[in-house]
Amino acid sequence: MPENSASSPERISFEEIYRFGNSVYSDPASGHLCWNVEHILDEIIKGLSLCKEAGKTPESVGIDTWGVDYVLLDDNDRTLAPVFSYRDNARAARAGEVSEIIPHERLYELTGIQYQPFNTVYQLFDDRKSGRLDKAKTFLQIPDYLSFRLTGKKKNEYTNATTTSLVNAGTGTWDEGILSALGIDRSLFLPISEPCQKTGRFLPDIEKRVGYSADIVSVPSHDTASAFALACAASADSAVISSGTWSLVGTEIARPILDERARSANFTNEGGIDGSFRFLKNIMGMWLIQQIRKQEAPTSSFDELMELARSSRFKETFDISSPTLLSPDNMADAVRALLKKPCLPLADVMSSVYMTLAVSYRDTVKSIEDITGKKINCIRIVGGGSADRYLNELTEEICGKKVVAGPKEATALGNILSQIMLCYGTDRATALEKLGI
């Protein structure tokens, strides 16, 4: 957050200084899909340095990333490489073994987290079975690890910790019964810390590299938690679609819903800001379009693919929850296989993707209303996918509800919102006013 607003002390202005890409790689030694966390750290430090060069020295910094994935440290705080990605299908095979020890139904009763074959609980069980946990002393999720490398302070932040399916939904603490049943050492995990707290200041070597010191603030470190912190504050009676690689479709509730209807509909109850819960469902999102463009139409823009979809009359849908869509060699062919139409033209593939997303949104919003009893008056689409005009139009048409699009950078704004709450000692509504939203 800037030390001084460019406009006035009561309003916040924004400027993007640096943006970098990030993707998984195939580790040659293990054959698994992994993250290069050192690359991410180097890019963060570069961005912080560029802030100094631009004369925009921050007094606080908040880090959020995706959920589920984690880093294991040894007794010398060295990373146990590689850092696996949730998109690695091989490790998902442990889900069946875990369910024999703790049935899915019981795991949901305890944690309220939807079943996904890549959930942290299954990844950690794989680490235990492979012997990898024997060398581990500390468990840190990705944003917690990055904060540790900048400050030397270790923590497990609440909103991201809840994505692990290891946190008890009632107590907000690590569920020792689950850990014990799976043979995972409780000592790996630090006490869970709430967002909107200071973690620590830059280590001396980081301060030297970037040219200044700043506080790392514990924001809602799961990116969806930051997006929902903003969007739900702005629209209490709305369903929110955080539209990015995944479409996170849900609403904010005061207490978790742990009954069979919620479980069978595969809704999750992830921890949010102010003691709230994000009652939502993960739907494969813009990942489909991103991969189709990358693999089958690299010279086309996203707008050109959008118009290609709009031009088609093909309206058939497919199973968007199919694991074959997680990391296929060719996403368009994976869609064609699900539709049982191997020769389907690209325009029709794109139309099917758009139609499937919109229908999935409709069905999910209807389930939210049925399960929570909450009347949804409009749908607020935030994140990068909110810029897709055709998907917004289809969503409004098929869901039969008003759609409000934006802000595109809801995650970053939600991150900053929580920094404002801490730095100004204010509540979410007042912080929202300062953001001018």
C-alpha positions in Angstrom: 0.0 0.0 0.0 1.4 3.4 -0.9 2.7 5.6 2.0 0.9 8.6 0.6 -2.1 8.6 -1.8 -1.6 10.5 -5.0 -5.0 12.1 -4.6 -5.9 12.7 -0.9 -5.4 11.1 2.5 -9.0 9.8 2.4 -8.9 8.1 -1.0 -6.6 5.4 -2.4 -5.2 5.6 -6.0 -3.6 2.6 -7.8 -0.8 2.1 -10.3 0.5 -1.2 -11.6 4.3 -1.2 -11.4 5.2 -4.8 -12.4 3.5 -8.0 -13.5 5.1 -11.4 -14.2 4.0 -14.7 -15.5 4.0 -18.0 -13.7 3.4 -21.6 -14.8 4.1 -25.2 -13.9 7.1 -27.1 -15.2 7.7 -30.9 -15.6 10.4 -31.8 -13.1 12.9 -34.1 -15.0 13.9 -36.1 -11.9 10.4 -36.9 -10.6 8.3 -36.5 -13.7 5.8 -34.4 -11.7 4.3 -31.0 -12.5 5.9 -28.5 -10.1 6.2 -24.8 -9.2 9.4 -22.8 -9.3 8.9 -20.9 -6.0 12.4 -19.4 -6.2 11.5 -17.8 -9.6 8.3 -16.4 -8.0 10.3 -15.0 -5.1 12.9 -13.4 -7.4 10.1 -11.8 -9.4 8.4 -10.4 -6.2 11.8 -8.9 -5.2 12.2 -7.4 -8.7 8.8 -5.9 -8.5 9.5 -4.4 -5.0 12.8 -3.0 -6.4 10.9 -1.4 -9.3 8.6 0.3 -6.8 11.6 2.1 -5.4 12.8 3.1 -8.8 9.3 4.5 -9.6 9.3 6.5 -6.4 6.4 4.5 -5.0 7.9 3.0 -1.9 5.3 0.9 0.0 5.0 0.9 3.7 3.1 -2.5 3.7 3.1 -5.5 1.4 0.5 -8.3 1.2 1.0 -11.6 -0.6 -1.8 -13.8 -1.9 -1.6 -16.8 -4.2 -3.7 -19.9 -5.1 -4.6 -22.4 -2.4 -3.9 -26.0 -1.7 -0.2 -26.2 -2.7 2.6 -25.9 -0.1 6.3 -26.0 0.6 8.0 -28.3 3.1 11.1 -27.1 5.0 13.7 -29.3 6.6 15.2 -28.7 10.0 17.6 -26.1 8.5 14.6 -24.3 6.8 15.7 -25.4 3.4 13.1 -26.2 0.8 12.4 -29.9 0.1 12.4 -29.8 -3.7 10.4 -30.1 -5.8 7.4 -28.1 -4.9 4.5 -30.0 -6.4 1.6 -28.5 -8.3 -2.1 -29.4 -7.7 -2.3 -30.0 -11.4 -0.1 -33.1 -11.2 -2.6 -35.9 -11.7 -0.3 -38.7 -10.4 -0.5 -37.6 -6.7 -4.3 -37.4 -6.9 -4.3 -41.2 -6.8 -4.0 -41.1 -3.0 -7.6 -39.7 -2.6 -9.0 -43.3 -2.7 -6.6 -44.5 0.0 -7.5 -41.5 2.3 -11.2 -42.1 1.9 -10.7 -45.7 3.2 -9.3 -44.2 6.4 -11.6 -41.2 6.6 -14.7 -41.4 4.4 -15.4 -38.3 2.3 -18.6 -37.7 4.2 -16.8 -37.6 7.5 -14.0 -35.4 6.2 -16.7 -32.9 5.0 -18.4 -33.0 8.4 -15.2 -31.9 10.0 -13.8 -29.4 7.5 -16.6 -28.4 5.2 -14.2 -28.5 2.2 -15.4 -29.8 -1.1 -13.8 -32.9 -2.6 -11.1 -32.3 -5.1 -8.6 -35.0 -5.9 -5.7 -32.5 -5.6 -6.7 -31.3 -2.1 -3.7 -30.8 0.3 -4.9 -33.6 2.5 -4.3 -36.1 -0.4 -1.0 -34.5 -1.4 0.4 -34.7 2.2 -0.7 -38.3 2.5 1.2 -39.0 -0.7 4.3 -37.3 0.9 3.9 -39.5 4.0 3.6 -42.7 2.0 6.6 -41.8 -0.1 8.7 -41.0 3.0 9.1 -37.4 2.0 7.6 -36.2 5.3 10.4 -38.0 7.2 12.7 -35.1 6.3 10.1 -32.3 6.8 10.0 -30.0 9.8 7.6 -27.2 8.7 4.6 -27.0 6.4 4.0 -23.6 4.7 1.6 -22.8 2.0 2.9 -20.8 -1.0 2.1 -17.3 0.3 3.3 -18.2 3.8 6.6 -19.5 2.3 7.1 -16.3 0.3 6.4 -14.2 3.4 8.9 -16.3 5.4 11.6 -15.7 2.8 11.0 -12.0 3.0 10.7 -11.6 6.8 12.1 -14.8 8.4 8.8 -15.2 10.2 6.8 -18.4 9.8 3.0 -18.6 10.0 0.0 -20.5 8.6 -2.6 -18.0 7.5 -6.2 -18.9 8.1 -8.0 -18.4 4.7 -5.4 -20.4 2.8 -5.1 -23.0 5.6 -8.8 -23.8 5.2 -8.2 -25.0 1.6 -6.2 -27.9 2.9 -9.1 -29.9 4.2 -7.2 -30.2 7.4 -8.7 -27.3 9.4 -11.8 -28.0 11.6 -14.6 -25.8 10.4 -15.9 -25.4 13.9 -12.7 -24.5 15.8 -10.7 -22.9 13.0 -7.7 -24.9 14.1 -5.8 -27.9 12.6 -7.9 -31.0 13.1 -5.6 -33.3 15.1 -8.0 -36.2 14.6 -7.5 -36.1 10.9 -3.8 -35.7 11.1 -3.5 -38.6 13.6 -5.7 -40.9 11.5 -3.5 -40.2 8.4 -0.2 -40.5 10.3 0.8 -36.9 9.5 3.0 -35.3 12.2 1.1 -32.4 14.0 4.4 -30.6 14.7 4.7 -29.7 11.0 2.0 -27.1 11.4 2.2 -23.7 13.1 -0.7 -22.1 14.9 -3.2 -20.6 12.5 -3.1 -16.8 12.3 -6.0 -14.6 11.2 -5.6 -12.1 8.3 -5.2 -8.3 8.9 -2.1 -8.7 11.1 1.5 -7.7 10.7 3.9 -10.6 10.0 7.2 -8.8 10.1 9.5 -6.4 8.3 11.9 -7.2 5.5 15.0 -9.2 6.4 18.3 -7.1 6.1 19.3 -8.8 2.9 15.9 -8.2 1.3 16.0 -4.5 2.5 19.4 -4.2 0.8 18.2 -5.7 -2.5 15.1 -3.6 -2.8 16.4 -0.4 -1.2 14.0 0.1 1.6 12.1 -1.8 4.4 8.4 -2.4 4.7 5.9 -4.5 6.7 4.6 -7.8 5.3 0.9 -7.8 6.3 -1.0 -11.0 6.6 -3.8 -10.5 4.1 -6.4 -13.1 3.1 -3.6 -15.1 1.4 -5.9 -17.3 -0.7 -6.5 -15.2 -3.8 -10.2 -16.1 -3.8 -10.5 -15.0 -0.1 -9.1 -11.6 -1.1 -11.4 -11.3 -4.1 -14.5 -12.3 -2.0 -13.4 -9.9 0.8 -13.9 -7.1 -1.7 -16.8 -8.4 -3.8 -19.0 -9.6 -1.0 -18.5 -6.3 0.9 -19.7 -4.4 -2.2 -22.7 -6.8 -3.0 -24.1 -8.6 0.1 -27.1 -10.0 -1.8 -25.1 -11.2 -4.8 -23.5 -14.4 -5.9 -19.9 -13.7 -6.8 -18.0 -15.4 -9.6 -14.3 -14.9 -9.2 -13.4 -15.6 -12.8 -9.8 -16.6 -13.6 -8.1 -19.9 -14.2 -10.9 -21.3 -12.0 -14.4 -19.9 -11.7 -15.2 -19.7 -8.0 -19.0 -19.3 -7.7 -20.4 -18.6 -4.3 -21.5 -16.2 -1.6 -20.4 -15.1 1.9 -22.1 -16.7 4.9 -21.7 -16.3 8.7 -21.5 -20.0 9.6 -20.3 -23.1 7.6 -23.0 -25.4 6.1 -21.8 -29.0 6.7 -24.9 -31.0 5.9 -25.4 -33.7 3.2 -27.0 -31.4 0.7 -24.0 -29.1 0.7 -21.6 -32.0 0.6 -23.3 -33.9 -2.2 -23.5 -30.7 -4.3 -19.7 -30.4 -3.7 -19.8 -26.9 -2.1 -16.9 -25.8 0.0 -16.8 -23.7 3.2 -13.5 -21.8 3.0 -12.5 -19.4 5.7 -12.9 -15.7 4.9 -12.2 -12.3 6.4 -14.0 -11.1 9.5 -14.8 -14.7 10.6 -16.9 -15.3 7.5 -17.0 -18.3 5.2 -16.9 -18.5 1.5 -19.7 -20.9 0.5 -18.7 -21.7 -3.1 -18.0 -24.3 -5.8 -14.8 -24.6 -7.9 -15.6 -24.7 -11.6 -13.0 -25.1 -14.3 -12.8 -21.6 -15.6 -10.8 -19.5 -18.1 -8.1 -22.3 -17.9 -10.1 -24.0 -20.7 -9.9 -21.0 -23.0 -6.3 -20.2 -22.0 -5.1 -23.7 -22.9 -7.1 -23.9 -26.2 -5.5 -20.6 -27.3 -2.0 -21.8 -26.2 -2.3 -25.2 -27.8 -4.6 -24.8 -30.8 -4.8 -21.1 -31.7 -1.6 -19.4 -30.5 -1.9 -16.6 -33.0 -5.4 -15.7 -32.1 -6.3 -13.2 -29.4 -8.8 -13.9 -26.6 -11.2 -11.5 -28.2 -10.9 -13.4 -31.5 -11.7 -16.7 -29.8 -14.6 -15.0 -28.1 -16.0 -13.9 -31.4 -15.4 -17.4 -32.8 -17.6 -18.8 -30.1 -20.3 -16.1 -30.7 -20.4 -17.0 -34.4 -21.3 -20.7 -33.7 -24.8 -22.2 -33.3 -23.4 -25.2 -31.5 -24.9 -25.3 -27.9 -24.0 -28.7 -26.5 -22.4 -28.9 -23.1 -19.9 -31.3 -21.5 -18.8 -32.4 -18.0 -16.8 -29.5 -16.8 -15.7 -31.3 -13.7 -14.0 -34.1 -15.7 -10.4 -34.7 -14.5 -9.3 -35.0 -18.1 -9.5 -31.2 -18.3 -6.9 -30.6 -15.5 -3.8 -30.9 -17.6 -4.4 -32.4 -21.1 -1.9 -32.3 -23.9 -4.6 -30.6 -26.0 -7.5 -29.0 -24.3 -9.7 -28.7 -27.5 -9.3 -32.4 -28.1 -10.2 -33.1 -24.5 -13.4 -31.1 -24.9 -14.1 -32.9 -28.2 -13.6 -36.3 -26.4 -16.1 -35.3 -23.7 -18.6 -34.3 -26.4 -17.8 -37.5 -28.4 -17.3 -35.4 -31.5 -13.6 -35.8 -32.5 -13.9 -33.6 -35.6 -15.7 -30.7 -34.1 -14.6 -27.4 -35.5 -12.8 -25.0 -33.2 -15.7 -22.4 -33.3 -18.1 -25.1 -32.0 -15.6 -26.2 -29.4 -15.4 -22.6 -28.2 -19.1 -22.2 -28.2 -19.5 -25.4 -26.1 -16.9 -24.0 -23.6 -18.9 -20.8 -23.2 -22.2 -22.5 -23.0 -20.9 -25.1 -20.4 -19.5 -22.3 -18.2 -22.8 -20.3 -18.3 -24.9 -23.3 -17.6 -22.6 -24.4 -14.7 -23.0 -20.9 -13.2 -26.8 -21.1 -13.5 -26.9 -24.5 -11.8 -24.5 -23.4 -9.0 -26.3 -20.2 -8.2 -29.6 -22.1 -8.0 -28.0 -24.6 -5.6 -26.7 -21.7 -3.5 -30.2 -20.3 -3.1 -31.7 -23.7 -2.3 -29.1 -24.6 0.3 -28.5 -21.3 2.0 -32.0 -19.9 1.7 -30.4 -16.7 0.5 -32.1 -14.8 -2.4 -29.6 -13.9 -5.0 -30.6 -10.7 -6.8 -27.6 -10.3 -9.1 -24.3 -12.0 -10.0 -21.1 -10.0 -9.7 -18.3 -11.3 -11.9 -14.8 -10.2 -10.8 -11.3 -11.1 -11.9 -9.7 -11.3 -15.3 -12.6 -13.3 -16.8 -15.0 -10.4 -16.1 -13.6 -8.7 -19.2 -15.1 -11.4 -21.4 -18.2 -9.7 -22.7 -19.8 -12.7 -24.4 -19.5 -14.9 -21.3 -21.1 -12.1 -19.2 -23.9 -11.8 -21.7 -24.5 -15.6 -21.8 -24.4 -15.7 -18.0 -27.0 -13.0 -17.7 -29.2 -14.7 -20.3 -29.0 -18.3 -19.0 -29.0 -17.4 -15.3 -31.9 -14.9 -15.7 -30.2 -12.5 -13.2 -28.6 -9.2 -13.6 -24.8 -9.4 -14.1 -22.4 -6.8 -12.9 -18.9 -7.1 -14.2 -15.7 -6.0 -12.4 -13.5 -5.0 -11.0 -11.0 -7.0 -13.0 -8.3 -6.7 -10.3 -10.6 -7.8 -7.4 -8.0 -10.0 -5.8 -5.4 -7.2 -5.7 -8.0 -4.8 -4.4 -9.2 -7.2 -1.7 -5.6 -7.7 -0.7 -5.2 -3.9 -0.4 -8.6 -3.6 1.4 -7.3 -5.8 4.2 -4.1 -3.7 4.4 -6.2 -0.6 4.8 -8.3 -2.2 7.5 -5.1 -2.9 9.5 -3.2 0.3 8.7 -6.2 2.6 9.4 -7.7 0.4 12.1 -11.0 0.4 10.4 -13.8 -2.0 9.4 -14.4 -3.5 5.9 -17.2 -1.0 5.0 -15.1 2.0 5.8 -12.1 0.5 4.0 -14.3 0.0 0.9 -15.2 3.6 0.9 -11.5 4.6 0.9 -11.0 2.3 -2.1 -13.8 4.3 -3.9 -15.8 1.2 -4.8 
